[in-house]
Amino acid sequence: VLTLSLALSSLAAVAKASEIQFYEISSEIIDNKITKNAVTIALIPGAKTLEYPILSDVTEFNWKANFQANCTMVRKTASSLISCDVSSINATARTLYFNYLATGSVREIEKNNRWLYSYNYLTSVPVSALSVMIKLPEGTVLVEKETNETITGLLPFSPTDGDKRTDGRRIMLEWNRNNLTAGENLGFSVFYEVVTPTGISPVIMGFIALLGGLVL
């Protein structure tokens, strides 16, 4: 019986005993505390089971697959274990999708509305393609290198070849890697700060500041 297992620790994944064709994770940071995660895993035919431990508190877990599968999650102290029967996968139907909320990957830096999101990916088997997307909360920006080097030494994001973009409301960073070898360890981090309260545009903030000045 061929078993494929993954482990997630502060968004660090570990694969074991098989090969992954495609692994994608999108993490949206909510209120600087919780991440809303969407995971896509395309398996190599031959795998029978999938074990996916998450070493953080997980809520609102749900899953789906494009083949007949069965997934369950058991919550433990500060961790959870997702187990799936994937024995019916074939060459054209072999993809799993997970969605869940998690805590533990974001921490405040210096108690001044600056936050660090960190992600580490470790695989013990080959991965043909890895895609990582991080979405910052609304009302936040990256901390510039010139500023944070003198305070914490942290880069705005790492690795520095991340693709930075925006949807007009929030900043997003994406990394893509191909042909990962067994034992490879990849770390991802984003250093950001709050600039306006969530949901309030800079124009409105300026208007409020103007009104405050008139009152004074």
Salt bridges, closest charged atoms under 4 A:
GLU28 OE2 - ARG170 NH1 3.24
ASP57 OD1 - ARG75 NH2 2.51
GLU138 OE2 - ARG169 NH2 2.57
GLU138 OE2 - ARG170 NH2 3.48
GLU149 OE2 - LYS145 NZ 3.88
ASP161 OD1 - ARG177 NH2 3.08
ASP163 OD2 - ARG165 NH2 2.58
GLU174 OE1 - ARG165 NH2 2.55
GLU193 OE1 - ARG114 NE 3.24
